[in-house]
Amino acid sequence: MVDYSTIFFYTKVGDSMLEEYLNQDINNPKYLFHGSPKLLTKLEPRLSHDSDGNEMNIATAIFLFPSFLKSTPYAFKDTIKSMSSDLDWDFDIPNGLEEPFMTMRNVNIDEDIIGYIYVFIKDDNMYKDSDSYQYKCYKELVPYDIVPVRYKDYKQFYKVINNKIK
C-alpha cells in the first residue's frame, strides 16, 4: 500500500482519484497512464526508440501502462537526461512491474522537478502487448485527467547510482 500523504498531486476530477488510480486492478484496468515531462492538451503518436532494440518498445504510438506508478519514470526521465547531458548517464526502465521502476547511473537530479501523468479511460483503441503490461495507442488522445507529479515524492520507487542531487 502506498502512503498517499507524501505524494504531491493536483487532479481536476478530485483528490480522491489518485487513490483510485494507484489501486486499480492492473489486470483489468479502467484507466491507462502515460508519463511525460511536458504539459500537453493532447497526445499524438510518436516514433519511440529503445536502446536495447526491443521491438516491443519501438512503434509510432502512445505508450500506456495500467499502473500509475509505472508511468512515473517517463514523467522525469527526459528532464534528468537533459540535466545530465555533460555526464555519461544510463537509464534502465524495465517493461515489467518489478521495482525499481527506473535505475539511473551518473545523473544530476533536481528533486523538485515536475512531470505529468496523463490519465485515459481504457478503450478499444488501446492494444495490450502480449508479453508485458504495456499498451499502445496509434491514435491521438485527449486526457481524461492530468496529474502533476514531483520527483521527490516518487524517488523511493527508483534506484540511483552515482547521482548528484541538487
Steps between C-alpha positions, in 0.01 A plus 500: 500500500626846408522776762294764320587774749844542341382516139459843342218536251219706366228341296214676328253222589572507873765391747338162566579394143871449578414216736281343231778538240761346731285206607325391181518138385784507245375175346161658429569875490247777466779757451827504306782743574775677307783698660659805337709800607282721275159646582284434193130524416512191278749225424592389151671177398877542467771264388663351809855374539646220708869490585490118518316464169199333664240494220216516755621849597532639146188635328330818388256498786412635841630257763273444801508299823223378731721599795516867602832440679652321198431807286680742735857437375397634159386825662859566619739308272549758223544789743762305695678407175509867401637599842763226464609576143860555608517155665522143373145423620306177465133418560321168532121482516388134493175403326374306801353626825797412718669770704699703453294643215806689376875464564722798419877526497715814495219755504432846635163516672303797622255338740244776442452431129140460391362262240151403395298180498232497233196292587285333236191287531593169335322433173520272194764722333753403767674171428679296765840351417485124539810463720474804728261737673571764237225627268529697177262740333552601139258795510506847651371506860349773715557430871218438744724643773853639541682448828816704570761293686816613678815282485570509873156354572569191285877452539449203734391301191829561314863399546771760449869415470767775504253788500550867568191629675434873484 
